[in-house]
Amino acid sequence: MYRDRKICYQKTKPVQVNIGERRRPDPQGRPGYLRIDTVHQGDLDGIKGVYHINAVDEVTQWQVVEPRRKSAKPG
C-alpha cells in the first residue's frame, strides 16, 4: 500500500539572489536588452529641473529619451 512507503523530506536550501544588481546585460546578439539611465538637468531658483529618462537597446542601439518634470508633492 501507499502508506508503507518511506517518506524522505529535504529542507529547502537557501539561495543568495542579488536583487537590484547593477551590471551590464549580456544580450549575446539578441535585441531587447535595455539599458536605462536618468539624468537630472538641475534646479533653477528653487524650482525642480527636468529629469531625462534614457532607454537604449544594447544590440541595435535604438534609443528613446523622455523628459519628465518632477511633480510637486500634494498638500
Phi and psi restraints in degrees (range 20) as a CNS / XPLOR table:
assign (resid 1 and name C) (resid 2 and name N)
       (resid 2 and name CA) (resid 2 and name C) 1.0 -68.4 20.0 2
assign (resid 2 and name N) (resid 2 and name CA)
       (resid 2 and name C) (resid 3 and name N) 1.0 -23.4 20.0 2
assign (resid 2 and name C) (resid 3 and name N)
       (resid 3 and name CA) (resid 3 and name C) 1.0 -73.5 20.0 2
assign (resid 3 and name N) (resid 3 and name CA)
       (resid 3 and name C) (resid 4 and name N) 1.0 -18.7 20.0 2
assign (resid 3 and name C) (resid 4 and name N)
       (resid 4 and name CA) (resid 4 and name C) 1.0 -82.1 20.0 2
assign (resid 4 and name N) (resid 4 and name CA)
       (resid 4 and name C) (resid 5 and name N) 1.0 -12.4 20.0 2
assign (resid 4 and name C) (resid 5 and name N)
       (resid 5 and name CA) (resid 5 and name C) 1.0 -73.3 20.0 2
assign (resid 5 and name N) (resid 5 and name CA)
       (resid 5 and name C) (resid 6 and name N) 1.0 142.1 20.0 2
assign (resid 5 and name C) (resid 6 and name N)
       (resid 6 and name CA) (resid 6 and name C) 1.0 -78.5 20.0 2
assign (resid 6 and name N) (resid 6 and name CA)
       (resid 6 and name C) (resid 7 and name N) 1.0 133.8 20.0 2
assign (resid 6 and name C) (resid 7 and name N)
       (resid 7 and name CA) (resid 7 and name C) 1.0 -101.3 20.0 2
assign (resid 7 and name N) (resid 7 and name CA)
       (resid 7 and name C) (resid 8 and name N) 1.0 129.6 20.0 2
assign (resid 7 and name C) (resid 8 and name N)
       (resid 8 and name CA) (resid 8 and name C) 1.0 -116.2 20.0 2
assign (resid 8 and name N) (resid 8 and name CA)
       (resid 8 and name C) (resid 9 and name N) 1.0 119.1 20.0 2
assign (resid 8 and name C) (resid 9 and name N)
       (resid 9 and name CA) (resid 9 and name C) 1.0 -105.3 20.0 2
assign (resid 9 and name N) (resid 9 and name CA)
       (resid 9 and name C) (resid 10 and name N) 1.0 142.3 20.0 2
assign (resid 9 and name C) (resid 10 and name N)
       (resid 10 and name CA) (resid 10 and name C) 1.0 -125.1 20.0 2
assign (resid 10 and name N) (resid 10 and name CA)
       (resid 10 and name C) (resid 11 and name N) 1.0 133.1 20.0 2
assign (resid 10 and name C) (resid 11 and name N)
       (resid 11 and name CA) (resid 11 and name C) 1.0 -69.6 20.0 2
assign (resid 11 and name N) (resid 11 and name CA)
       (resid 11 and name C) (resid 12 and name N) 1.0 151.8 20.0 2
assign (resid 11 and name C) (resid 12 and name N)
       (resid 12 and name CA) (resid 12 and name C) 1.0 -70.6 20.0 2
assign (resid 12 and name N) (resid 12 and name CA)
       (resid 12 and name C) (resid 13 and name N) 1.0 132.8 20.0 2
assign (resid 12 and name C) (resid 13 and name N)
       (resid 13 and name CA) (resid 13 and name C) 1.0 -89.5 20.0 2
assign (resid 13 and name N) (resid 13 and name CA)
       (resid 13 and name C) (resid 14 and name N) 1.0 131.7 20.0 2
assign (resid 13 and name C) (resid 14 and name N)
       (resid 14 and name CA) (resid 14 and name C) 1.0 -69.2 20.0 2
assign (resid 14 and name N) (resid 14 and name CA)
       (resid 14 and name C) (resid 15 and name N) 1.0 145.5 20.0 2
assign (resid 14 and name C) (resid 15 and name N)
       (resid 15 and name CA) (resid 15 and name C) 1.0 -127.3 20.0 2
assign (resid 15 and name N) (resid 15 and name CA)
       (resid 15 and name C) (resid 16 and name N) 1.0 132.8 20.0 2
assign (resid 15 and name C) (resid 16 and name N)
       (resid 16 and name CA) (resid 16 and name C) 1.0 -82.5 20.0 2
assign (resid 16 and name N) (resid 16 and name CA)
       (resid 16 and name C) (resid 17 and name N) 1.0 120.1 20.0 2
assign (resid 16 and name C) (resid 17 and name N)
       (resid 17 and name CA) (resid 17 and name C) 1.0 -117.6 20.0 2
assign (resid 17 and name N) (resid 17 and name CA)
       (resid 17 and name C) (resid 18 and name N) 1.0 125.9 20.0 2
assign (resid 17 and name C) (resid 18 and name N)
       (resid 18 and name CA) (resid 18 and name C) 1.0 -85.7 20.0 2
assign (resid 18 and name N) (resid 18 and name CA)
       (resid 18 and name C) (resid 19 and name N) 1.0 101.8 20.0 2
assign (resid 18 and name C) (resid 19 and name N)
       (resid 19 and name CA) (resid 19 and name C) 1.0 -88.9 20.0 2
assign (resid 19 and name N) (resid 19 and name CA)
       (resid 19 and name C) (resid 20 and name N) 1.0 131.2 20.0 2
assign (resid 19 and name C) (resid 20 and name N)
       (resid 20 and name CA) (resid 20 and name C) 1.0 74.5 20.0 2
assign (resid 20 and name N) (resid 20 and name CA)
       (resid 20 and name C) (resid 21 and name N) 1.0 27.3 20.0 2
assign (resid 20 and name C) (resid 21 and name N)
       (resid 21 and name CA) (resid 21 and name C) 1.0 -68.3 20.0 2
assign (resid 21 and name N) (resid 21 and name CA)
       (resid 21 and name C) (resid 22 and name N) 1.0 131.5 20.0 2
assign (resid 21 and name C) (resid 22 and name N)
       (resid 22 and name CA) (resid 22 and name C) 1.0 -99.0 20.0 2
assign (resid 22 and name N) (resid 22 and name CA)
       (resid 22 and name C) (resid 23 and name N) 1.0 104.9 20.0 2
assign (resid 22 and name C) (resid 23 and name N)
       (resid 23 and name CA) (resid 23 and name C) 1.0 -154.0 20.0 2
assign (resid 23 and name N) (resid 23 and name CA)
       (resid 23 and name C) (resid 24 and name N) 1.0 159.8 20.0 2
assign (resid 23 and name C) (resid 24 and name N)
       (resid 24 and name CA) (resid 24 and name C) 1.0 -72.7 20.0 2
assign (resid 24 and name N) (resid 24 and name CA)
       (resid 24 and name C) (resid 25 and name N) 1.0 135.4 20.0 2
assign (resid 24 and name C) (resid 25 and name N)
       (resid 25 and name CA) (resid 25 and name C) 1.0 -69.2 20.0 2
assign (resid 25 and name N) (resid 25 and name CA)
       (resid 25 and name C) (resid 26 and name N) 1.0 154.2 20.0 2
assign (resid 25 and name C) (resid 26 and name N)
       (resid 26 and name CA) (resid 26 and name C) 1.0 -114.6 20.0 2
assign (resid 26 and name N) (resid 26 and name CA)
       (resid 26 and name C) (resid 27 and name N) 1.0 86.3 20.0 2
assign (resid 26 and name C) (resid 27 and name N)
       (resid 27 and name CA) (resid 27 and name C) 1.0 -73.5 20.0 2
assign (resid 27 and name N) (resid 27 and name CA)
       (resid 27 and name C) (resid 28 and name N) 1.0 -17.0 20.0 2
assign (resid 27 and name C) (resid 28 and name N)
       (resid 28 and name CA) (resid 28 and name C) 1.0 53.4 20.0 2
assign (resid 28 and name N) (resid 28 and name CA)
       (resid 28 and name C) (resid 29 and name N) 1.0 42.5 20.0 2
assign (resid 28 and name C) (resid 29 and name N)
       (resid 29 and name CA) (resid 29 and name C) 1.0 83.3 20.0 2
assign (resid 29 and name N) (resid 29 and name CA)
       (resid 29 and name C) (resid 30 and name N) 1.0 2.1 20.0 2
assign (resid 29 and name C) (resid 30 and name N)
       (resid 30 and name CA) (resid 30 and name C) 1.0 -101.3 20.0 2
assign (resid 30 and name N) (resid 30 and name CA)
       (resid 30 and name C) (resid 31 and name N) 1.0 128.7 20.0 2
assign (resid 30 and name C) (resid 31 and name N)
       (resid 31 and name CA) (resid 31 and name C) 1.0 -71.5 20.0 2
assign (resid 31 and name N) (resid 31 and name CA)
       (resid 31 and name C) (resid 32 and name N) 1.0 160.6 20.0 2
assign (resid 31 and name C) (resid 32 and name N)
       (resid 32 and name CA) (resid 32 and name C) 1.0 114.9 20.0 2
assign (resid 32 and name N) (resid 32 and name CA)
       (resid 32 and name C) (resid 33 and name N) 1.0 -1.9 20.0 2
assign (resid 32 and name C) (resid 33 and name N)
       (resid 33 and name CA) (resid 33 and name C) 1.0 -96.2 20.0 2
assign (resid 33 and name N) (resid 33 and name CA)
       (resid 33 and name C) (resid 34 and name N) 1.0 111.8 20.0 2
assign (resid 33 and name C) (resid 34 and name N)
       (resid 34 and name CA) (resid 34 and name C) 1.0 -98.0 20.0 2
assign (resid 34 and name N) (resid 34 and name CA)
       (resid 34 and name C) (resid 35 and name N) 1.0 144.0 20.0 2
assign (resid 34 and name C) (resid 35 and name N)
       (resid 35 and name CA) (resid 35 and name C) 1.0 -111.6 20.0 2
assign (resid 35 and name N) (resid 35 and name CA)
       (resid 35 and name C) (resid 36 and name N) 1.0 124.6 20.0 2
assign (resid 35 and name C) (resid 36 and name N)
       (resid 36 and name CA) (resid 36 and name C) 1.0 -109.9 20.0 2
assign (resid 36 and name N) (resid 36 and name CA)
       (resid 36 and name C) (resid 37 and name N) 1.0 137.1 20.0 2
assign (resid 36 and name C) (resid 37 and name N)
       (resid 37 and name CA) (resid 37 and name C) 1.0 -141.6 20.0 2
assign (resid 37 and name N) (resid 37 and name CA)
       (resid 37 and name C) (resid 38 and name N) 1.0 146.4 20.0 2
assign (resid 37 and name C) (resid 38 and name N)
       (resid 38 and name CA) (resid 38 and name C) 1.0 -125.3 20.0 2
assign (resid 38 and name N) (resid 38 and name CA)
       (resid 38 and name C) (resid 39 and name N) 1.0 142.1 20.0 2
assign (resid 38 and name C) (resid 39 and name N)
       (resid 39 and name CA) (resid 39 and name C) 1.0 -132.6 20.0 2
assign (resid 39 and name N) (resid 39 and name CA)
       (resid 39 and name C) (resid 40 and name N) 1.0 130.3 20.0 2
assign (resid 39 and name C) (resid 40 and name N)
       (resid 40 and name CA) (resid 40 and name C) 1.0 -94.8 20.0 2
assign (resid 40 and name N) (resid 40 and name CA)
       (resid 40 and name C) (resid 41 and name N) 1.0 125.9 20.0 2
assign (resid 40 and name C) (resid 41 and name N)
       (resid 41 and name CA) (resid 41 and name C) 1.0 -73.9 20.0 2
assign (resid 41 and name N) (resid 41 and name CA)
       (resid 41 and name C) (resid 42 and name N) 1.0 -23.6 20.0 2
assign (resid 41 and name C) (resid 42 and name N)
       (resid 42 and name CA) (resid 42 and name C) 1.0 117.8 20.0 2
assign (resid 42 and name N) (resid 42 and name CA)
       (resid 42 and name C) (resid 43 and name N) 1.0 167.1 20.0 2
assign (resid 42 and name C) (resid 43 and name N)
       (resid 43 and name CA) (resid 43 and name C) 1.0 -103.9 20.0 2
assign (resid 43 and name N) (resid 43 and name CA)
       (resid 43 and name C) (resid 44 and name N) 1.0 155.7 20.0 2
assign (resid 43 and name C) (resid 44 and name N)
       (resid 44 and name CA) (resid 44 and name C) 1.0 -136.1 20.0 2
assign (resid 44 and name N) (resid 44 and name CA)
       (resid 44 and name C) (resid 45 and name N) 1.0 118.4 20.0 2
assign (resid 44 and name C) (resid 45 and name N)
       (resid 45 and name CA) (resid 45 and name C) 1.0 53.2 20.0 2
assign (resid 45 and name N) (resid 45 and name CA)
       (resid 45 and name C) (resid 46 and name N) 1.0 41.9 20.0 2
assign (resid 45 and name C) (resid 46 and name N)
       (resid 46 and name CA) (resid 46 and name C) 1.0 80.5 20.0 2
assign (resid 46 and name N) (resid 46 and name CA)
       (resid 46 and name C) (resid 47 and name N) 1.0 -0.7 20.0 2
assign (resid 46 and name C) (resid 47 and name N)
       (resid 47 and name CA) (resid 47 and name C) 1.0 -97.6 20.0 2
assign (resid 47 and name N) (resid 47 and name CA)
       (resid 47 and name C) (resid 48 and name N) 1.0 129.2 20.0 2
assign (resid 47 and name C) (resid 48 and name N)
       (resid 48 and name CA) (resid 48 and name C) 1.0 -62.0 20.0 2
assign (resid 48 and name N) (resid 48 and name CA)
       (resid 48 and name C) (resid 49 and name N) 1.0 138.6 20.0 2
assign (resid 48 and name C) (resid 49 and name N)
       (resid 49 and name CA) (resid 49 and name C) 1.0 -85.6 20.0 2
assign (resid 49 and name N) (resid 49 and name CA)
       (resid 49 and name C) (resid 50 and name N) 1.0 -169.4 20.0 2
assign (resid 49 and name C) (resid 50 and name N)
       (resid 50 and name CA) (resid 50 and name C) 1.0 -89.7 20.0 2
assign (resid 50 and name N) (resid 50 and name CA)
       (resid 50 and name C) (resid 51 and name N) 1.0 140.3 20.0 2
assign (resid 50 and name C) (resid 51 and name N)
       (resid 51 and name CA) (resid 51 and name C) 1.0 -102.1 20.0 2
assign (resid 51 and name N) (resid 51 and name CA)
       (resid 51 and name C) (resid 52 and name N) 1.0 131.8 20.0 2
assign (resid 51 and name C) (resid 52 and name N)
       (resid 52 and name CA) (resid 52 and name C) 1.0 -104.1 20.0 2
assign (resid 52 and name N) (resid 52 and name CA)
       (resid 52 and name C) (resid 53 and name N) 1.0 124.0 20.0 2
assign (resid 52 and name C) (resid 53 and name N)
       (resid 53 and name CA) (resid 53 and name C) 1.0 -103.2 20.0 2
assign (resid 53 and name N) (resid 53 and name CA)
       (resid 53 and name C) (resid 54 and name N) 1.0 122.8 20.0 2
assign (resid 53 and name C) (resid 54 and name N)
       (resid 54 and name CA) (resid 54 and name C) 1.0 -119.6 20.0 2
assign (resid 54 and name N) (resid 54 and name CA)
       (resid 54 and name C) (resid 55 and name N) 1.0 124.2 20.0 2
assign (resid 54 and name C) (resid 55 and name N)
       (resid 55 and name CA) (resid 55 and name C) 1.0 -120.1 20.0 2
assign (resid 55 and name N) (resid 55 and name CA)
       (resid 55 and name C) (resid 56 and name N) 1.0 125.8 20.0 2
assign (resid 55 and name C) (resid 56 and name N)
       (resid 56 and name CA) (resid 56 and name C) 1.0 -128.0 20.0 2
assign (resid 56 and name N) (resid 56 and name CA)
       (resid 56 and name C) (resid 57 and name N) 1.0 129.6 20.0 2
assign (resid 56 and name C) (resid 57 and name N)
       (resid 57 and name CA) (resid 57 and name C) 1.0 -73.8 20.0 2
assign (resid 57 and name N) (resid 57 and name CA)
       (resid 57 and name C) (resid 58 and name N) 1.0 130.3 20.0 2
assign (resid 57 and name C) (resid 58 and name N)
       (resid 58 and name CA) (resid 58 and name C) 1.0 -64.9 20.0 2
assign (resid 58 and name N) (resid 58 and name CA)
       (resid 58 and name C) (resid 59 and name N) 1.0 -31.6 20.0 2
assign (resid 58 and name C) (resid 59 and name N)
       (resid 59 and name CA) (resid 59 and name C) 1.0 -92.1 20.0 2
assign (resid 59 and name N) (resid 59 and name CA)
       (resid 59 and name C) (resid 60 and name N) 1.0 -53.1 20.0 2
assign (resid 59 and name C) (resid 60 and name N)
       (resid 60 and name CA) (resid 60 and name C) 1.0 -85.5 20.0 2
assign (resid 60 and name N) (resid 60 and name CA)
       (resid 60 and name C) (resid 61 and name N) 1.0 -13.3 20.0 2
assign (resid 60 and name C) (resid 61 and name N)
       (resid 61 and name CA) (resid 61 and name C) 1.0 60.9 20.0 2
assign (resid 61 and name N) (resid 61 and name CA)
       (resid 61 and name C) (resid 62 and name N) 1.0 23.1 20.0 2
assign (resid 61 and name C) (resid 62 and name N)
       (resid 62 and name CA) (resid 62 and name C) 1.0 -72.0 20.0 2
assign (resid 62 and name N) (resid 62 and name CA)
       (resid 62 and name C) (resid 63 and name N) 1.0 135.9 20.0 2
assign (resid 62 and name C) (resid 63 and name N)
       (resid 63 and name CA) (resid 63 and name C) 1.0 -129.0 20.0 2
assign (resid 63 and name N) (resid 63 and name CA)
       (resid 63 and name C) (resid 64 and name N) 1.0 142.7 20.0 2
assign (resid 63 and name C) (resid 64 and name N)
       (resid 64 and name CA) (resid 64 and name C) 1.0 -127.5 20.0 2
assign (resid 64 and name N) (resid 64 and name CA)
       (resid 64 and name C) (resid 65 and name N) 1.0 128.8 20.0 2
assign (resid 64 and name C) (resid 65 and name N)
       (resid 65 and name CA) (resid 65 and name C) 1.0 -119.6 20.0 2
assign (resid 65 and name N) (resid 65 and name CA)
       (resid 65 and name C) (resid 66 and name N) 1.0 128.1 20.0 2
assign (resid 65 and name C) (resid 66 and name N)
       (resid 66 and name CA) (resid 66 and name C) 1.0 -125.5 20.0 2
assign (resid 66 and name N) (resid 66 and name CA)
       (resid 66 and name C) (resid 67 and name N) 1.0 109.2 20.0 2
assign (resid 66 and name C) (resid 67 and name N)
       (resid 67 and name CA) (resid 67 and name C) 1.0 -77.6 20.0 2
assign (resid 67 and name N) (resid 67 and name CA)
       (resid 67 and name C) (resid 68 and name N) 1.0 135.6 20.0 2
assign (resid 67 and name C) (resid 68 and name N)
       (resid 68 and name CA) (resid 68 and name C) 1.0 -134.5 20.0 2
assign (resid 68 and name N) (resid 68 and name CA)
       (resid 68 and name C) (resid 69 and name N) 1.0 133.7 20.0 2
assign (resid 68 and name C) (resid 69 and name N)
       (resid 69 and name CA) (resid 69 and name C) 1.0 -93.3 20.0 2
assign (resid 69 and name N) (resid 69 and name CA)
       (resid 69 and name C) (resid 70 and name N) 1.0 131.6 20.0 2
assign (resid 69 and name C) (resid 70 and name N)
       (resid 70 and name CA) (resid 70 and name C) 1.0 -65.8 20.0 2
assign (resid 70 and name N) (resid 70 and name CA)
       (resid 70 and name C) (resid 71 and name N) 1.0 129.3 20.0 2
assign (resid 70 and name C) (resid 71 and name N)
       (resid 71 and name CA) (resid 71 and name C) 1.0 -77.2 20.0 2
assign (resid 71 and name N) (resid 71 and name CA)
       (resid 71 and name C) (resid 72 and name N) 1.0 151.6 20.0 2
assign (resid 71 and name C) (resid 72 and name N)
       (resid 72 and name CA) (resid 72 and name C) 1.0 -74.2 20.0 2
assign (resid 72 and name N) (resid 72 and name CA)
       (resid 72 and name C) (resid 73 and name N) 1.0 149.0 20.0 2
assign (resid 72 and name C) (resid 73 and name N)
       (resid 73 and name CA) (resid 73 and name C) 1.0 -73.5 20.0 2
assign (resid 73 and name N) (resid 73 and name CA)
       (resid 73 and name C) (resid 74 and name N) 1.0 138.0 20.0 2
assign (resid 73 and name C) (resid 74 and name N)
       (resid 74 and name CA) (resid 74 and name C) 1.0 -69.8 20.0 2
assign (resid 74 and name N) (resid 74 and name CA)
       (resid 74 and name C) (resid 75 and name N) 1.0 146.1 20.0 2
